[in-house]
Amino acid sequence: MSTELSVGQVAAIAQVTVRTLHHYDEIGLLSPGGRTPAGYRRYRDTDLDRLQQILFYRELGFSLEEIAAILDDGTVSPTEHLRRQRDLLHARIGRLQELAAAVEHAMEASRMGIQLTPEEKFEVFGADYQESWETEAEQRYGDSDAWQESRRRTARYTKADWERIKAEGDALNVRCAAALTAGVAPASAEGMALAEEHRQQITGTYYDCGYAMHRCLGEMYVADERFTATYDRVAPGLAQWLRDAIVANADAHEGR
């Protein structure tokens, strides 16, 4: 038996305003399937299903006119709607992962005191780069010896230097991902060798990254979702794998 709900009940369930539902009715986007003798709106199960679809597309940034065209297309089956929504969600996830990667690059750049013009920063680290991330990194690391050392070193780096540094880091990430995919254990000799190469890249480019510092970075890769998303975008689970390899390598060198 179909349940009929008042406009206020639907607004509470869907977490929208009554005014929004009235507007949807007025423009023909969502007209309730029932009315009381006094003319009050009564929403049925099919109306709630349509509202759910509307809110989904609104969340993804579609206009009301676009949503109406999508939902009123009689050639599209409910299954096709679900498939379309799945594809849109995958696209949104991919976009968020790209943003997370841009955050990671920008944080690395700002922490190390990269001396590039704003245009060069966008070119090297991506179109989503935001200089505001530099403030976050300086507030977090500005008092450390590592920050001061990296500022001293990177002050002389050119755009070509940063492109080379980024390419080397990306290449190492790809090799780590290949090891993960091949089932290489993080604590194996191969896994620890890759972790050691990761540490040496930091030491050679930015500051003397000892094993204790490297261990802290590894923990950050799994604790900070922006770093995690960046590595997991290369290969799912890579952030955790790299962290485990870093810890195993540090333990081996520290005699634990």
C-alpha positions as CSV (number, residue, x, y, z in Angstrom):
1,M,0.0,0.0,0.0
2,S,1.4,3.4,-1.0
3,T,2.1,5.9,1.7
4,E,1.2,9.5,1.2
5,L,3.2,12.2,3.0
6,S,2.6,15.9,3.5
7,V,5.0,18.5,2.1
8,G,6.4,19.1,5.6
9,Q,7.1,15.4,6.1
10,V,8.9,15.1,2.8
11,A,10.9,18.2,3.5
12,A,12.0,16.7,6.8
13,I,12.9,13.3,5.3
14,A,14.8,14.8,2.3
15,Q,16.4,17.6,4.3
16,V,15.1,20.3,2.0
17,T,12.9,23.3,2.7
18,V,9.1,23.3,2.1
19,R,9.7,26.3,-0.2
20,T,12.0,24.2,-2.3
21,L,9.3,21.6,-2.8
22,H,6.8,24.2,-3.6
23,H,9.2,25.6,-6.3
24,Y,9.7,22.2,-7.8
25,D,6.0,21.8,-8.0
26,E,5.5,25.2,-9.6
27,I,8.0,24.6,-12.4
28,G,6.7,21.1,-13.0
29,L,9.9,19.3,-11.9
30,L,8.2,17.4,-9.0
31,S,4.4,17.6,-8.8
32,P,2.9,15.5,-6.0
33,G,0.8,12.6,-7.1
34,G,-2.0,13.4,-4.7
35,R,-4.0,16.2,-3.1
36,T,-6.3,16.4,-0.1
37,P,-9.9,17.6,-0.5
38,A,-8.6,20.9,0.8
39,G,-5.9,21.0,-2.0
40,Y,-2.8,20.2,0.2
41,R,0.0,18.4,-1.5
42,R,0.4,14.6,-0.8
43,Y,3.5,12.9,-1.9
44,R,3.6,9.2,-2.9
45,D,6.4,6.7,-3.1
46,T,7.0,7.4,-6.8
47,D,7.3,11.1,-6.0
48,L,9.9,10.4,-3.3
49,D,11.9,8.3,-5.9
50,R,11.9,11.2,-8.3
51,L,12.9,13.6,-5.5
52,Q,15.8,11.4,-4.7
53,Q,16.9,11.5,-8.4
54,I,16.6,15.3,-8.4
55,L,18.7,15.7,-5.3
56,F,21.4,13.4,-6.7
57,Y,21.8,15.4,-9.9
58,R,21.6,18.7,-8.0
59,E,24.5,17.4,-5.8
60,L,26.5,16.9,-9.0
61,G,25.9,20.4,-10.1
62,F,23.2,19.9,-12.8
63,S,20.7,22.8,-13.3
64,L,17.0,22.2,-12.7
65,E,16.4,22.5,-16.4
66,E,19.0,19.8,-17.1
67,I,17.5,17.5,-14.4
68,A,14.0,17.9,-15.9
69,A,15.3,16.9,-19.3
70,I,17.1,13.9,-17.9
71,L,14.3,12.6,-15.8
72,D,11.6,13.2,-18.4
73,D,13.5,11.3,-21.1
74,G,11.2,8.4,-21.7
75,T,13.9,6.5,-23.6
76,V,16.0,6.0,-20.5
77,S,15.2,3.1,-18.2
78,P,15.6,3.1,-14.5
79,T,18.6,0.8,-14.9
80,E,20.2,3.2,-17.3
81,H,19.6,6.0,-14.8
82,L,21.5,4.0,-12.2
83,R,24.3,3.3,-14.7
84,R,24.5,7.0,-15.6
85,Q,24.7,7.9,-11.9
86,R,27.4,5.3,-11.3
87,D,29.5,6.8,-14.1
88,L,29.0,10.3,-12.8
89,L,30.0,9.3,-9.3
90,H,33.2,7.6,-10.7
91,A,34.0,10.8,-12.6
92,R,33.5,12.9,-9.4
93,I,35.7,10.5,-7.4
94,G,38.4,10.8,-10.1
95,R,38.1,14.6,-9.9
96,L,38.5,14.5,-6.1
97,Q,41.5,12.3,-6.4
98,E,43.1,14.7,-8.8
99,L,42.4,17.6,-6.3
100,A,44.0,15.5,-3.5
101,A,47.0,15.0,-5.7
102,A,47.2,18.7,-6.3
103,V,47.0,19.3,-2.6
104,E,49.9,16.9,-1.9
105,H,52.1,18.5,-4.5
106,A,51.3,22.0,-3.3
107,M,52.0,21.1,0.4
108,E,55.3,19.5,-0.6
109,A,56.1,22.6,-2.6
110,S,55.2,25.0,0.1
111,R,57.0,23.0,2.8
112,M,60.2,23.1,0.8
113,G,60.1,26.7,0.0
114,I,59.8,26.4,-3.8
115,Q,60.8,29.6,-5.5
116,L,58.6,29.7,-8.6
117,T,56.3,32.3,-10.1
118,P,52.6,31.6,-9.6
119,E,52.3,30.7,-13.3
120,E,55.2,28.2,-13.0
121,K,53.7,26.7,-9.8
122,F,50.5,26.0,-11.7
123,E,52.4,24.5,-14.6
124,V,54.6,22.2,-12.6
125,F,52.2,21.1,-9.8
126,G,48.8,21.2,-11.6
127,A,46.0,23.6,-12.4
128,D,44.4,23.0,-9.0
129,Y,47.4,24.4,-7.1
130,Q,46.4,27.0,-4.5
131,E,49.0,29.2,-2.9
132,S,47.0,29.2,0.3
133,W,48.4,25.7,1.0
134,E,51.8,27.3,1.5
135,T,50.5,29.0,4.6
136,E,49.4,25.7,6.1
137,A,52.7,24.0,5.4
138,E,54.7,26.9,6.9
139,Q,52.6,27.0,10.0
140,R,53.2,23.3,10.5
141,Y,56.9,23.1,9.7
142,G,58.2,26.6,9.8
143,D,60.1,26.3,13.1
144,S,61.9,23.0,12.2
145,D,65.5,22.6,11.1
146,A,64.3,20.6,8.1
147,W,62.2,23.6,6.9
148,Q,65.1,26.0,7.2
149,E,67.5,23.6,5.4
150,S,65.0,22.9,2.6
151,R,64.4,26.7,2.2
152,R,68.2,27.2,1.8
153,R,68.6,24.4,-0.7
154,T,65.5,25.0,-2.8
155,A,66.0,28.8,-3.1
156,R,68.4,28.1,-6.0
157,Y,66.2,25.5,-7.8
158,T,64.9,26.4,-11.2
159,K,61.7,25.4,-12.9
160,A,63.7,22.7,-14.7
161,D,65.0,21.4,-11.4
162,W,61.5,21.0,-10.1
163,E,60.3,19.3,-13.2
164,R,63.1,16.8,-12.8
165,I,62.4,16.3,-9.1
166,K,58.8,15.7,-9.8
167,A,59.5,13.3,-12.6
168,E,61.9,11.3,-10.3
169,G,59.3,11.1,-7.6
170,D,56.6,10.0,-10.0
171,A,58.9,7.3,-11.4
172,L,59.7,6.0,-7.9
173,N,56.0,5.9,-7.1
174,V,55.3,3.9,-10.3
175,R,58.0,1.3,-9.3
176,C,56.6,1.1,-5.8
177,A,53.1,0.5,-7.3
178,A,54.5,-2.2,-9.5
179,A,56.0,-3.9,-6.4
180,L,52.7,-3.7,-4.6
181,T,50.8,-5.1,-7.6
182,A,53.4,-7.9,-7.9
183,G,52.8,-8.9,-4.3
184,V,56.2,-7.7,-3.0
185,A,56.1,-7.6,0.8
186,P,56.9,-4.1,2.3
187,A,59.3,-5.7,4.8
188,S,61.2,-7.6,2.0
189,A,64.6,-6.6,0.8
190,E,63.0,-5.1,-2.4
191,G,60.4,-3.3,-0.4
192,M,62.9,-1.8,2.0
193,A,65.2,-0.8,-0.9
194,L,62.4,1.2,-2.5
195,A,61.7,2.8,0.9
196,E,65.4,3.7,1.2
197,E,65.4,5.2,-2.2
198,H,62.4,7.3,-1.2
199,R,64.4,8.5,1.9
200,Q,67.4,9.3,-0.2
201,Q,65.4,11.3,-2.7
202,I,64.2,13.5,0.2
203,T,67.7,13.8,1.6
204,G,69.2,14.6,-1.7
205,T,66.6,17.2,-2.6
206,Y,65.3,18.9,0.5
207,Y,66.9,18.1,3.9
208,D,68.7,15.3,5.8
209,C,65.9,12.9,6.3
210,G,66.9,10.5,9.0
211,Y,65.1,7.3,9.7
212,A,63.0,8.7,12.6
213,M,61.9,11.6,10.3
214,H,61.2,9.2,7.5
215,R,59.1,7.1,9.8
216,C,57.0,10.2,10.7
217,L,56.5,10.9,7.0
218,G,55.3,7.4,6.5
219,E,52.8,7.7,9.2
220,M,51.6,11.0,7.7
221,Y,51.0,9.2,4.4
222,V,48.2,7.1,6.0
223,A,47.0,9.7,8.6
224,D,46.5,12.6,6.2
225,E,43.8,11.7,3.6
226,R,45.3,14.0,1.1
227,F,48.6,12.1,1.0
228,T,46.7,8.8,1.1
229,A,44.6,9.7,-1.9
230,T,47.6,10.8,-3.8
231,Y,49.5,7.5,-3.4
232,D,46.3,5.4,-3.7
233,R,45.6,7.1,-7.0
234,V,48.8,5.6,-8.3
235,A,47.7,2.2,-7.0
236,P,45.0,1.3,-4.4
237,G,46.7,0.6,-1.1
238,L,50.0,2.2,-2.1
239,A,50.0,4.7,0.8
240,Q,49.8,1.8,3.4
241,W,52.3,-0.3,1.5
242,L,54.9,2.6,1.4
243,R,54.3,3.4,5.0
244,D,54.9,-0.2,6.0
245,A,58.1,-0.4,3.8
246,I,59.4,2.8,5.4
247,V,58.8,1.5,8.9
248,A,60.4,-1.8,8.1
249,N,63.4,-0.1,6.6
250,A,63.7,2.3,9.6
251,D,63.5,-0.6,12.0
252,A,66.2,-2.5,10.2
253,H,68.6,0.4,10.2
254,E,67.8,1.3,13.8
255,G,68.4,-2.3,15.0
256,R,64.8,-2.8,16.2
